[in-house]
């Protein structure tokens, strides 16, 4: 399969499909996630099992393995997109995915450390259709469990005898610093009325793109790739991460609660400066001014006002811009991948996962 690089500005769903040479069936991509969970889950559980009992319970609950009382849970864990991308990136660069299982587990531990902290910071009440860990175990417990999972991630890599482990530890540690900077910027935006779209994109790259980029770079390193190739794979993952964030921001406004597990317009209710919102606020349109007025109220928005805010984002162009920008980011990602992968046939799984991430519906 040849990696087709669409032109920047080739917008719409067809651009994304063209980027992956016609696309892959969603069920097949979901099967990749399932296989990644099967391979990585034992390493993930082994790491979490080393935690003290209280933090093991909180982590197990957050990961969907346990109920609050410690009984096994049927909720199930998340999609495992990031571990799957580690393994697929290893394959794409010509390595063996089984060599990168520890790296995949480390990336998933970091991802869930950030989710535990994000839920506390954002005061989110639900995740995966049940109460968030801080709501069940308290803020302190959730924060400390997240800290422990971060340390576990680094230890999993530090104890890996693979030759790439040392470089992987450095990349993952740098990534966590970038994640924290992105989260801090996101929080600071809530107190500002002058957030620019460029600032918002930089924040999203740090908060979301950095870990997907790191996942792909670690996969390349575990395949024996040089730093230049790992950097190109990092750039691929970052662009996919930005595309992911753009769609996630759309879901945060127009997502179906039955799918997301969160209330309608949750991001608007929280006055989040998400990408489509910032585009709308900076549009100079009457609809943008309407949105700014709603965001300026010092009280919770009513259901009618939430609907009006979502409509204002749409009329100000935020929805259409985010959809188009997501496709452009996918095109940029494919260009980086084409530069990094010597044998395009090895990139099938990675491309399928990228398409799955960027073609979610809301």
N, C-alpha and C positions, 0 to 999 in steps of 0.2 A: 504494500500500500504506500503510495506516495503521500508525503505531507504537503498538502496544498496550502499556500499562504495567501489568504484573502487580502485585498487592498484595505487599508484603513479607510473608514468611511463607507464600506460596503455593509450597510445597516440591515437590521431586521433578522428574523429567525433564519432565513436562508443563508445569511452570512455565516452563522455559527455552524450550520449543517455543512456548508461548503468547506469550512475549515477542517472538518474531520472526514472529508471525502465521502459525504453521504450519511455520516452518522452511524451510530451503533444502537441497537435496540436497547431500550431502557432496562428491560429485564436482564439482559446480558451484563450491563454495567452494574446492576444491583447484585448480580451473582458474583462479580469481582469483589464487591464490598463484603459479601458473605464469606467468600474464601479468605479474605484478609482477616476478618474477625476470627475465623477458625484457626488461622495460623498464629495470629498475634495474641489472642486472648489468653492462652496459657502463660505467656511471658508477663502479660499485664497483671494477671491474677497472682502470679508468683511474687511480683514486686509488691503489690498492695498487701499481700498476706504477711509481709515483714513489718507492717506498721503496728504500733500499739493498738490494743483492742478498740479504744474509743475512736481513733482516727481511721482504723480499718472499717468500722461500721459506717461512719459518715461517708468515706470514699466509696464503699460498696453500695451504699444507698444512692449516692449521686450517679454512679456508673450504671445503675439499674439492676445490679446483681442481688441486692438485699432490700427487704422491707425495713421500716424504722426499728422494728423489734429484733432485727437480725435474721429473720426467716428468709429463705430464698425467695426471690421476686421473679415474676413472669413479665415484668415491664420491659426488660431488655435494655441493652446499651444503645448508644448513638449509632450513626451510620458508619463510623470508622473511615471516613473519607481520607483523612490525613495519613493514617497507617497504610491504607491501600495505595496512596500516591507514593509513599516511600518505596513500597515493594514494586510498583509499576515503573517507577523511575529507575530502579536497579535493573529491571529487565530491559528497559528502553536503551540503556547504555551498554548492555551486553553482559550484565552480571547475573548472579543467581539470587532470586528473591529470598531464599531461605537464609542467606548470609546476613540479611538486613533486618531480621525479625526484631532484634533488640533495639535497633534504631527506630523501627516503626512503633514499638511499645513506648519508647522514650518520648516520641513526638505526641502520642496519644495522651500520655501522662501530663505533658505540658499543656496540651489543649484543655484537658479537664481541670487542671489547676486554674487556668484563666477563667473557665466557666464558673467554677465555684466562687471566685472573687468577683466576677462580673455580676453574678446574681445578687451578691451582697451590695455592691456599689449601686446597681440599678434598682435595687429593692424589688426585683422580680419575684413574684409569688409562685409561679409554676414553671416547670421544665419537664418536657416529655409527659405532659398531661398529669403531673402530680406535684405536690408542694416541693419547692426548692429546698436544698439541704439546710440553708440558714433558717428557713421557716420551721423546720422540724427540730434541728439540733442547736439552733442559736447562731448568732453572727460569729462569735468567737470560735466555736467549733468548726464552722464552715471555712473560715479564714485559715485556721491552723491546719486543717486537713488539706487545703489547697497548697499551703506552704510545704507540707510533707510530700505531696505528690510532685511538686517541683524538684525537691531534693532527690526523690526516687528516680526521676527521669535522668538526672545527671549521674546518679550512681549506676543505673542500668548501663549507661554508655561507658562509664569509667571502668566497670568490671568486665567489659566486653574485650576478649582477646583479639578481635579483628584489627588489622593494621590501620583502618580508617577511624578507629574509635576516638583517638585523641583529637583529630581534626573535627570530628562530629561533636565532641563536647564543646569545643570552642565555638563552633557555629551555633549550636543550640543555646549556649549561654548568651551569646551576642543577640540572638533572636529574642530571648526573654526580655532583655533590656529594651529592645525595640518595641515589643508588645506592651511593656509597661508604659513607655513613652506615648504610644498610641492611645492607650486607655486614659492616661492622664490628660492628653489633649482632648479626647472625647468628652471627659467630664468638665474640663474648663470651658468648652463651647457652650454648655448649658447656661453659663453665667454671662455670656457675651451676646451682643446683638450685631456684631460686625464680622462674623466668621465668613471667610472667603471660600469659594469652591476649591481653590488650590490648597488651602489649609486642610480642608475636609478630605480631599483626595490623599494628601500626605498622611493624615491621621488613619485613614482606612488602609493604606498600604502597611503602616506599622501594626495596626491592631489585627488585621485579617490577612493581608498579603504576606507578611513576614513569615508566618508559620507554614503556610503552604509552600512558600519558596524554600524555606529551610527543609521541609519534608522532601522536596524533589532534589535539593542539593545533597542531603544525606544519602538518599538512594543512589545518586551518582557516585559519591565517594565510596560507598560500600561495593560498587561495581568496579572500583579501581580507577575511576576517572580522575583526570588532573583538575587543578583548581579552576582553570578557564572553563572547562566543561561544566563543573559544578556551579560556577557563577551563572552560566547560561541557563542551566536547569532551575536555579534559584529565580532568575528573571522570569522564566516561564511560569513558575508557581505563583510569583507575586502578581502577575497579570491575571492569572486565573482567580487569585484571591480577590482582586479588585472587582472582577466580573461577578464573583460570588457575593461580595458585599453589596454591590449595586442591586442585585436581585433580592438579597436578604432585606435591604432597606425598603424595597417595594413590598415585600411580604409583610414587613413591619407596619405598613400602612393599610394595605389591601388584602392581607392574608386571611384565609379562612380559619377561624378559631378551631374548627373540628380537625384541621390539619396541623396548625401551629401550636395548639395548646395554650395560646395566649389570647386575651380579649381583642376585639376589633379595634384597630387604630391604636394599639398599645404604644407605639413610638410617638405618635402625636399626643397621646394623653400625658406622656412623660416629657413633652416639649423637646424631644431629641432633635439635634441638628444633624439629621441623616442627610445623605447625599442628595436625594430628590428634594428634600425640604430646603437645603441651602441653595440649590439651584433655583428653586421657586422664590425664595426670599431675596435673592440677588438679581431677579429677572427684570426688575423695574416695571412690572406689569401691575394693573389694578388687582389681579388675583393674588399676586405676591404681597401687596399691601394688606389685603384682607387676611392673609395667613399671618403676617407680622402682627396685626392687631389681635388676632386670636391667641397667638403665642405670648403676647404681652399681658394678657389677663392674669391676675394673681390667684386665680381659683381653678379648681378642676373643671375641665371642659365637659359639658353635657353631651349625651349621645348625638343630639342635633348639631352641636358645635363641632364635634369630632368629624361628623359626616361633611360639614361645611369646610373644615380644614383639609380633609382629603380631596374634596372637589377643587379647592383653591390650588393645592399642589399640582393637580392634574391640569387645570386651566392655565397655570403659570408655566407649564412646560416641563415640570420636574419629572413627571412619570415618563413621558416620551424620551426626554434626554437620558434618563437612567437606563432605559431599555436599549437605546442606541449606543450609549457609552459602554454598556456591558458587551455588546457585540464587537465594538472596536478593541476592547481589552482582550477579547478572545483572539482576535486577529493578530494582535501584538504578541500574545503568548505563543501562537503557532510559529511565528517568525523566529522567536528565541529557540523553540524546540527544534526547528529545522536546522539551526546552526549547531545544536549540541549532539544530535543523534546521528551516528554514521549509517546505521541500517534502519530506515524508516519502518520496516515491518515489525521491529521490536517495540515500536511506540503505540501499537494498537490499544493496549490496555490503558495506558496513560491518557490517550486521547478520548477513550470512552468515558473515563472518569471525569475528565475536564468538561466533556459535553454534558454529563449528568449534573455536574455542579452548576453549570451556567444556563441550563435549560429548565430549571425548576419552575413550576407554575405556582400561581397564587390566586 
